[in-house]
Amino acid sequence: MGLWIFESCRREWKARGLDVEYENLLREVAAIKGFQGFIFPDDARFLNPSQMLTAIAEQLKESGQNFDENPAIVCKIVFDSLAFRYASVLRTIENLTGQNLAGIQIIGGGGRNEYLNQMTANASGLKVQAGLTEATVTGNILVQAIAAGRFADLTKARRHVAKILS
């Protein structure tokens, strides 16, 4: 699922007139000690609900947990739940392939979320590296560069970006 849940909550809070600036929320989340609750982020009710906060409250209630409307607490629940889900999926990948993963590369907007990245590292026991925050834009540029003949193929284009970033 990913950060869709978080962004949907932020949209609802903004509509209510709450200040939910990204960096401030992350600072508040990091200051909260312990676990506040867990949701199963892959639940179908989170795909496109009319109200994400209601969907979260419902799932928490169904599992005997409390819902606190404080945005930082809701975000902590979402991030912690995503981190544990990511770790679970990674363990499944390792079991299915018979290979141990060396680490995790986070690209896109999730790379900016230091709290989620650290929780993912804690939950999975793997090193997490944040990569390109504008991965979609970079990918689009690479496809255009390949079409224009700048690179022979995607492998060469990716190597070029990796060289720039290292």
The 8 nearest C-alpha neighbors of each residue, nearest first, counted from 0:
[[1, 41, 40, 3, 2, 4, 46, 81],
 [2, 0, 3, 81, 4, 40, 5, 109],
 [1, 3, 5, 4, 6, 0, 109, 78],
 [2, 4, 6, 5, 1, 7, 0, 46],
 [5, 3, 7, 2, 6, 8, 45, 1],
 [4, 6, 2, 8, 7, 3, 9, 74],
 [7, 5, 9, 3, 8, 4, 2, 10],
 [8, 6, 10, 4, 9, 5, 3, 51],
 [9, 7, 11, 5, 10, 6, 51, 52],
 [10, 8, 6, 12, 11, 7, 13, 5],
 [9, 11, 7, 13, 8, 12, 6, 14],
 [12, 10, 14, 8, 9, 13, 7, 15],
 [13, 11, 15, 9, 17, 14, 10, 8],
 [12, 14, 16, 10, 17, 15, 11, 9],
 [13, 15, 11, 12, 16, 10, 17, 9],
 [16, 14, 12, 13, 17, 11, 10, 18],
 [15, 17, 13, 14, 12, 18, 11, 19],
 [16, 18, 13, 12, 15, 19, 14, 9],
 [19, 17, 20, 16, 13, 12, 23, 24],
 [20, 18, 17, 21, 24, 9, 13, 12],
 [19, 21, 23, 22, 18, 24, 9, 25],
 [20, 22, 24, 23, 19, 25, 9, 26],
 [23, 21, 25, 24, 20, 26, 19, 112],
 [24, 22, 26, 25, 20, 21, 27, 19],
 [25, 23, 27, 21, 26, 22, 71, 28],
 [24, 26, 28, 22, 27, 23, 29, 21],
 [27, 25, 23, 29, 24, 28, 22, 30],
 [26, 28, 24, 30, 25, 29, 71, 23],
 [29, 27, 25, 71, 30, 31, 26, 75],
 [28, 30, 26, 27, 31, 25, 114, 32],
 [31, 29, 27, 28, 32, 26, 25, 71],
 [32, 30, 28, 29, 33, 27, 72, 75],
 [33, 31, 30, 34, 29, 35, 28, 75],
 [34, 32, 35, 31, 36, 75, 30, 29],
 [33, 35, 36, 32, 76, 79, 75, 37],
 [34, 36, 76, 33, 72, 75, 37, 73],
 [37, 35, 76, 34, 64, 38, 59, 65],
 [36, 38, 80, 76, 39, 79, 35, 59],
 [37, 39, 80, 40, 59, 58, 36, 77],
 [38, 40, 41, 42, 80, 37, 84, 81],
 [39, 41, 42, 38, 0, 81, 80, 45],
 [42, 40, 39, 0, 43, 45, 46, 84],
 [41, 43, 44, 40, 39, 45, 46, 38],
 [44, 42, 45, 46, 41, 47, 40, 48],
 [43, 45, 42, 46, 48, 54, 47, 41],
 [46, 44, 43, 47, 42, 48, 51, 54],
 [47, 45, 43, 44, 48, 42, 0, 41],
 [48, 46, 45, 49, 44, 51, 50, 43],
 [49, 47, 50, 51, 45, 44, 46, 54],
 [48, 50, 51, 47, 53, 54, 52, 45],
 [51, 49, 48, 53, 52, 54, 11, 8],
 [50, 52, 54, 53, 48, 8, 7, 55],
 [53, 51, 55, 54, 50, 8, 56, 11],
 [52, 54, 56, 51, 50, 55, 57, 48],
 [53, 55, 51, 57, 52, 56, 58, 44],
 [56, 54, 52, 58, 57, 53, 59, 51],
 [55, 57, 53, 59, 66, 54, 58, 60],
 [58, 56, 60, 54, 55, 59, 53, 61],
 [57, 59, 61, 55, 60, 56, 54, 62],
 [58, 60, 64, 56, 62, 57, 61, 55],
 [59, 61, 63, 57, 64, 62, 58, 56],
 [62, 60, 58, 59, 63, 57, 64, 56],
 [61, 63, 59, 60, 64, 58, 38, 57],
 [64, 62, 60, 61, 59, 65, 58, 66],
 [63, 65, 59, 60, 62, 36, 66, 61],
 [66, 64, 59, 60, 67, 63, 36, 56],
 [65, 67, 56, 68, 59, 64, 60, 73],
 [66, 68, 69, 65, 72, 73, 70, 56],
 [69, 67, 70, 66, 73, 72, 52, 71],
 [68, 70, 72, 67, 71, 73, 74, 66],
 [71, 69, 73, 72, 68, 74, 19, 24],
 [72, 70, 74, 28, 73, 69, 27, 24],
 [73, 71, 75, 74, 69, 70, 76, 28],
 [72, 74, 70, 76, 75, 71, 77, 69],
 [75, 73, 77, 71, 76, 72, 78, 70],
 [74, 76, 72, 78, 77, 73, 28, 79],
 [75, 77, 73, 79, 74, 36, 37, 78],
 [76, 78, 74, 80, 75, 79, 81, 73],
 [79, 77, 81, 75, 80, 115, 76, 74],
 [80, 78, 82, 76, 81, 77, 75, 83],
 [79, 81, 77, 83, 37, 78, 82, 38],
 [80, 82, 84, 78, 79, 83, 85, 77],
 [83, 81, 119, 79, 85, 84, 80, 118],
 [84, 82, 86, 80, 85, 81, 122, 87],
 [83, 85, 81, 87, 86, 82, 80, 88],
 [84, 86, 82, 88, 87, 83, 81, 89],
 [87, 85, 123, 83, 89, 84, 88, 122],
 [88, 86, 84, 90, 85, 89, 83, 91],
 [87, 89, 91, 85, 90, 86, 84, 92],
 [88, 90, 92, 86, 91, 87, 85, 93],
 [91, 89, 93, 87, 92, 88, 94, 86],
 [90, 92, 88, 94, 89, 93, 95, 87],
 [93, 91, 89, 95, 90, 94, 96, 88],
 [92, 94, 90, 98, 96, 91, 99, 97],
 [95, 93, 91, 97, 92, 96, 90, 98],
 [94, 96, 92, 93, 97, 91, 98, 90],
 [97, 95, 93, 98, 94, 92, 99, 91],
 [96, 98, 94, 93, 95, 99, 92, 91],
 [99, 97, 93, 96, 100, 94, 95, 92],
 [100, 98, 93, 101, 97, 96, 94, 90],
 [99, 101, 102, 98, 93, 125, 103, 89],
 [100, 102, 99, 125, 103, 126, 98, 127],
 [103, 101, 126, 125, 100, 127, 104, 128],
 [102, 104, 127, 128, 126, 105, 125, 101],
 [105, 103, 128, 129, 127, 106, 130, 102],
 [106, 104, 129, 110, 130, 128, 103, 109],
 [107, 105, 130, 131, 110, 132, 129, 134],
 [106, 108, 132, 134, 133, 109, 131, 110],
 [107, 109, 132, 110, 111, 106, 133, 112],
 [110, 108, 111, 112, 107, 106, 105, 2],
 [109, 111, 129, 108, 105, 106, 112, 132],
 [112, 110, 109, 108, 113, 132, 129, 107],
 [113, 111, 109, 114, 115, 110, 116, 25],
 [112, 114, 116, 115, 111, 117, 110, 25],
 [113, 115, 117, 116, 112, 118, 29, 25],
 [116, 114, 118, 117, 112, 78, 113, 119],
 [115, 117, 119, 113, 114, 118, 112, 120],
 [118, 116, 120, 114, 119, 115, 113, 121],
 [117, 119, 121, 115, 120, 116, 82, 122],
 [120, 118, 82, 116, 122, 117, 121, 123],
 [119, 121, 117, 125, 123, 118, 124, 122],
 [122, 120, 118, 124, 119, 123, 117, 125],
 [123, 121, 119, 120, 83, 86, 124, 118],
 [124, 122, 86, 125, 120, 121, 119, 89],
 [123, 125, 121, 120, 122, 126, 119, 86],
 [126, 124, 102, 120, 123, 127, 101, 103],
 [125, 127, 102, 120, 103, 128, 124, 101],
 [128, 126, 103, 120, 102, 104, 125, 116],
 [127, 129, 104, 105, 103, 130, 126, 102],
 [130, 128, 110, 105, 104, 106, 127, 131],
 [131, 129, 106, 105, 110, 132, 128, 104],
 [130, 132, 106, 134, 133, 107, 129, 110],
 [131, 133, 107, 108, 134, 106, 110, 130],
 [132, 134, 131, 107, 136, 135, 137, 108],
 [133, 135, 137, 107, 131, 136, 132, 138],
 [136, 134, 138, 137, 133, 139, 107, 132],
 [135, 137, 139, 138, 133, 134, 140, 141],
 [138, 136, 134, 140, 139, 135, 141, 133],
 [139, 137, 141, 135, 136, 140, 134, 142],
 [138, 140, 136, 142, 137, 141, 135, 143],
 [139, 141, 137, 143, 138, 142, 144, 136],
 [142, 140, 144, 138, 143, 139, 145, 137],
 [141, 143, 145, 139, 144, 140, 146, 138],
 [142, 144, 146, 140, 141, 145, 147, 139],
 [143, 145, 141, 147, 149, 146, 142, 140],
 [146, 144, 150, 148, 142, 147, 143, 149],
 [145, 147, 143, 144, 148, 142, 149, 150],
 [148, 146, 144, 145, 149, 143, 150, 142],
 [147, 149, 145, 150, 146, 144, 151, 143],
 [150, 148, 144, 145, 147, 151, 146, 156],
 [151, 149, 145, 148, 152, 156, 155, 144],
 [152, 150, 145, 148, 155, 149, 153, 156],
 [153, 151, 154, 150, 155, 145, 156, 148],
 [152, 154, 156, 155, 157, 145, 151, 150],
 [153, 155, 157, 156, 152, 158, 151, 159],
 [156, 154, 158, 157, 153, 152, 150, 159],
 [155, 157, 153, 159, 158, 154, 150, 141],
 [158, 156, 160, 154, 159, 155, 153, 161],
 [159, 157, 161, 155, 156, 160, 162, 154],
 [158, 160, 156, 162, 157, 161, 155, 163],
 [161, 159, 163, 157, 162, 158, 164, 156],
 [160, 162, 158, 164, 163, 159, 157, 165],
 [163, 161, 159, 165, 160, 164, 158, 157],
 [162, 164, 160, 161, 165, 159, 158, 157],
 [165, 163, 161, 162, 160, 130, 131, 159],
 [164, 162, 163, 161, 160, 159, 158, 130]]
